[in-house]
């Protein structure tokens, strides 16, 4: 692990020859919490929440393919479970035999999978607007896999179009599938774009937007949730995203608190939601 001196709160980890970047907030002797962001976001998604933490050392990762972290090899699809191995490697570098995990959306799914795989390594879970991965029904898998492989082949040589300015990228993020405030968008964009000779591009690996070639089934996902030993706190936005599978999945946890608060899918990037989630984490210091 190497701290970047000119920033102070930037961290770098090497995992299997690849760089994983992170943002660190709070005191070195604070209760460590490893934070995992959502799909196409990055570690900056926790900047607002970090302002309300007390006694917490928050280590927010850029997952592979996102932010300042490396991309996976071109021939390697992005499977959500590969992130579990990455996060465990980071925990090892941090010297954390047991960790507290915070996850938003896709990051929440990764946190749950990790806690199911390695229940002895997770002390507490806070899951924001997410619980576990999306699934494919077994009988649909052949057709869905074929469609995903076909799209991957068609997209192989696609050229991305650059943006003309940072403001243009910010507005695109503000008006994205899950809108965020302009300030939140600027935080994400600062960490999520790269300037090239012909314009500004997202740093995110373009392969992240391709459909998954393979997903777990619902029975497999619930097996992971049932294996989680850590107490879990789930925070859902009243204007967020809730699937029909949510109630049955919640029932699979052994120890669970569910909180429904004002906010949308990115409630942690809204002031009231950030304060609420920070309050839960601050309770972990007691």
For each residue, the residues with C-beta under 8 A, 3 or more apart:
1: 11 12 13 93 94
2: 11 12
3: 8 10 11 12
4: 7 8 10 11 12
5: 8
6:
7: 4 10
8: 3 4 5
9: 23 24 25
10: 3 4 7 21 22 23 24
11: 1 2 3 4 21 22 23 24 59
12: 1 2 3 4 19 20 21 22
13: 1 19 20 21 22 89 90 93
14: 17 18 19 20 93
15: 18 20 85 86 89 90 93
16: 89
17: 14
18: 14 15 64 69 70 72
19: 12 13 14 68 69 70
20: 12 13 14 15 61 62 63 64 69 70 86 89 90
21: 10 11 12 13 43 61 62 67 68 69
22: 10 11 12 13 43 59 60 61 62 90
23: 9 10 11 43 44 46 47 59 60 191
24: 9 10 11 57 58 59 60
25: 9 46 47 50 53 56 57 58 60
26: 30 50 53 55 56 57 58
27: 30 55 57
28: 57
29: 57
30: 26 27 53 55 56 57 285
31: 55 56 57 100 284 285
32: 57 59 94 96 99 100
33: 56 57 58 59 99 100 101 102 126 281 284
34: 59 61 87 90 91 94 96 99 100 101 102
35: 43 46 58 59 60 61 101 102 103 107
36: 60 61 63 83 87 101 102 103 104 106 107 108 110 111
37: 41 42 43 45 46 60 61 62 63 66 104 105 106 107
38: 41 45 104 105 106 107 129 130 266
39: 105 106 208
40: 66 204 208 209
41: 37 38 44 45 66 104 105 188 192
42: 37 45 62 66 67 68 188 191 192
43: 21 22 23 35 37 46 60 61 62 67 191
44: 23 41 47 60 67 187 188 190 191 192
45: 37 38 41 42 60 104 184 187 188 266 268 269
46: 23 25 35 37 43 49 50 58 60 102 268
47: 23 25 44 50 51 187
48: 51 52 184 187 268 269 270 271 274
49: 46 52 53 58 268 274 277 278
50: 25 26 46 47 53 58 60 278
51: 47 48 274
52: 48 49 274 275 278 279 282
53: 25 26 30 49 50 56 58 278 281 282
54: 282 285
55: 26 27 30 31 282 285
56: 25 26 30 31 33 53 281 282 284 285
57: 24 25 26 27 28 29 30 31 32 33
58: 24 25 26 33 35 46 49 50 53 102 281
59: 11 22 23 24 32 33 34 35 90 94
60: 22 23 24 25 35 36 37 43 44 45 46 50
61: 20 21 22 34 35 36 37 43 69 87 90
62: 20 21 22 37 42 43 66 67 68 69 191
63: 20 36 37 66 67 69 83 86 106 107 110
64: 18 20 69 70 71 72 78 82 83 86
65: 69 70 71 72 78 204 205 207 208
66: 37 40 41 42 62 63 69 192 203 204 205 208
67: 21 42 43 44 62 63 191 192 203 204
68: 19 21 42 62 191 203
69: 18 19 20 21 61 62 63 64 65 66
70: 18 19 20 64 65
71: 64 65 205 207
72: 18 64 65 76 77 78 82 205 207
73: 76
74: 207
75:
76: 72 73
77: 72 152 207 210 212 213 214
78: 64 65 72 82 205 207 208 210 212
79: 82 212 214
80: 83 106 109 110 113 133 212
81: 84 85 113
82: 64 72 78 79 85 86
83: 36 63 64 80 86 87 110
84: 81 87 88 110 113 114 117
85: 15 81 82 88 89
86: 15 20 63 64 82 83 89 90
87: 34 36 61 83 84 90 91 110 114
88: 84 85 91 92 114 118 121
89: 13 15 16 20 85 86 92 93
90: 13 15 20 22 34 59 61 86 87 93 94
91: 34 87 88 94 96 99 121
92: 88 89 95 96
93: 1 13 14 15 89 90
94: 1 32 34 59 90 91
95: 92
96: 32 34 91 92 99
97: 121
98: 120 121 122 123
99: 32 33 34 91 96 121 122 123
100: 31 32 33 34 122 123 124 125 126 281 284
101: 33 34 35 36 111 114 115 122 124 125 126
102: 33 34 35 36 46 58 107 111 126 128 277 281
103: 35 36 106 107 108 109 110 111 112 125 126 127 128 130
104: 36 37 38 41 45 107 108 128 129 130 266 268
105: 37 38 39 41 108 109 128 129 130 265
106: 36 37 38 39 63 80 103 109 110 130 133
107: 35 36 37 38 63 102 103 104 110 111 130
108: 36 103 104 105 111 112 127 128 129 130 131 132
109: 80 103 105 106 112 113 130 131 132 133
110: 36 63 80 83 84 87 103 106 107 113 114
111: 36 101 102 103 107 108 114 115 122 125 127
112: 103 108 109 115 116 125 127 131 132 224 225 228 232
113: 80 81 84 109 110 116 117 132 133 224
114: 84 87 88 101 110 111 117 118 121 122
115: 101 111 112 118 119 121 122 125 227 228 229 230 232
116: 112 113 119 223 224 225 226 227 228
117: 84 113 114 224 227
118: 88 114 115 121 122
119: 115 116 122 227 228 229 230
120: 98 229
121: 88 91 97 98 99 114 115 118
122: 98 99 100 101 111 114 115 118 119 125 228 229 230
123: 98 99 100 230
124: 100 101 230 231 232 233 284
125: 100 101 103 111 112 115 122 228 230 231 232 233
126: 33 100 101 102 103 232 233 235 277 280 281
127: 103 108 111 112 130 131 232 233 234 235
128: 102 103 104 105 108 235 267 268 277
129: 38 104 105 108 235 236 237 240 241 265 266 267
130: 38 103 104 105 106 107 108 109 127
131: 108 109 112 127 225 234 246 249 250
132: 108 109 112 113 221 222 224 225 249
133: 80 106 109 113 215 216 221
134: 212 215
135: 215 216 217 218 220 221 245
136: 140 141 144 212 214 215 216 217
137: 140 141 217 218
138: 141 217
139:
140: 136 137 143 144
141: 136 137 138 144 145 214
142: 145 146
143: 140 146 147
144: 136 140 141 147 148 211
145: 141 142 148 149 213 214
146: 142 143 149 150
147: 143 144 150 151 211
148: 144 145 151 152 210 211 212 213
149: 145 146 152 153 213
150: 146 147 153 154
151: 147 148 154 155 210 211
152: 77 148 149 155 156 207 210 213
153: 149 150 156
154: 150 151 158
155: 151 152 158 206 210
156: 152 153
157:
158: 154 155 206
159:
160: 201 202 206
161:
162: 196 198 199 200 201
163: 166 168 169 172 193 199 200 201
164: 168 199 200
165: 168 169 200
166: 163 169 170 189 193 200
167: 170 171
168: 163 164 165 171 172 200
169: 163 165 166 172 173 189 193 200 202
170: 166 167 173 174 182 185 186 189
171: 167 168 174 175 185
172: 163 168 169 175 176
173: 169 170 176 180 185 188 189
174: 170 171 179 180 181 182 185
175: 171 172 179
176: 172 173 179 180
177:
178: 241 264 265 266
179: 174 175 176 264 266
180: 173 174 176 184 185 188 266 269
181: 174 184 185 269 270
182: 170 174 185 186
183: 186 187
184: 45 48 180 181 187 188 266 269
185: 170 171 173 174 180 181 182 188 189
186: 170 182 183 189 190
187: 44 45 47 48 183 184 190 191
188: 41 42 44 45 173 180 184 185 191 192
189: 166 169 170 173 185 186 192 193
190: 44 186 187 193
191: 23 42 43 44 62 67 68 187 188 203
192: 41 42 44 66 67 188 189 202 203 204
193: 163 166 169 189 190 200 201 202 203
194: 200 201 202 203
195: 199 200
196: 162 199 200 201
197:
198: 162
199: 162 163 164 195 196
200: 162 163 164 165 166 168 169 193 194 195 196
201: 160 162 163 193 194 196
202: 160 169 192 193 194 206
203: 66 67 68 191 192 193 194
204: 40 65 66 67 192 208
205: 65 66 71 72 78 208
206: 155 158 160 202 209
207: 65 71 72 74 77 78 152 210
208: 39 40 65 66 78 204 205
209: 40 206
210: 77 78 148 151 152 155 207
211: 144 147 148 151
212: 77 78 79 80 134 136 148 215
213: 77 145 148 149 152
214: 77 79 136 141 145
215: 133 134 135 136 212
216: 133 135 136 220 221
217: 135 136 137 138 220 221
218: 135 137 221 222 245
219: 222 223
220: 135 216 217 223 224
221: 132 133 135 216 217 218 224 225 249
222: 132 218 219 225 226 248 249 252
223: 116 219 220 226 227
224: 112 113 116 117 132 220 221 227 228
225: 112 116 131 132 221 222 228 249 252 253
226: 116 222 223 252 254
227: 115 116 117 119 223 224
228: 112 115 116 119 122 125 224 225 232 253 254
229: 115 119 120 122 254
230: 115 119 122 123 124 125 255
231: 124 125 255 256 257
232: 112 115 124 125 126 127 228 253 255 256 257
233: 124 125 126 127 256 257 259 280
234: 127 131 250 256 257 258 259
235: 126 127 128 129 259 261 267 273 276 277 280
236: 129 240 242 258 259 260 261
237: 129 240 260 261 262 263 264 265 267 273
238: 260 261 262 263
239: 262 263 264 265
240: 129 236 237 263 264 265 267
241: 129 178 265
242: 236 246
243: 246
244:
245: 135 218 248 249
246: 131 242 243 249 250
247: 250 251
248: 222 245 251 252
249: 131 132 221 222 225 245 246 252
250: 131 234 246 247 253 256 258
251: 247 248
252: 222 225 226 248 249
253: 225 228 232 250 256
254: 226 228 229
255: 230 231 232
256: 231 232 233 234 250 253
257: 231 232 233 234
258: 234 236 250
259: 233 234 235 236 276 280
260: 236 237 238
261: 235 236 237 238 267 272 273 276
262: 237 238 239 267 270 272 273
263: 237 238 239 240 266 267 268 270 272 273
264: 178 179 237 239 240 267 270
265: 105 129 178 237 239 240 241
266: 38 45 104 129 178 179 180 184 263 269 270
267: 128 129 235 237 240 261 262 263 264 270 272 273 274 276 277
268: 45 46 48 49 104 128 263 273 274 277
269: 45 48 180 181 184 266 273 274
270: 48 181 262 263 264 266 267 273 274
271: 48 274 275
272: 261 262 263 267 275 276
273: 235 237 261 262 263 267 268 269 270 276 277
274: 48 49 51 52 267 268 269 270 271 277 278
275: 52 271 272 278 279
276: 235 259 261 267 272 273 279 280
277: 49 102 126 128 235 267 268 273 274 280 281
278: 49 50 52 53 274 275 281 282
279: 52 275 276 282 283
280: 126 233 235 259 276 277 283 284
281: 33 53 56 58 100 102 126 277 278 284
282: 52 53 54 55 56 278 279 285
283: 279 280 286
284: 31 33 56 100 124 280 281
285: 30 31 54 55 56 282
286: 283
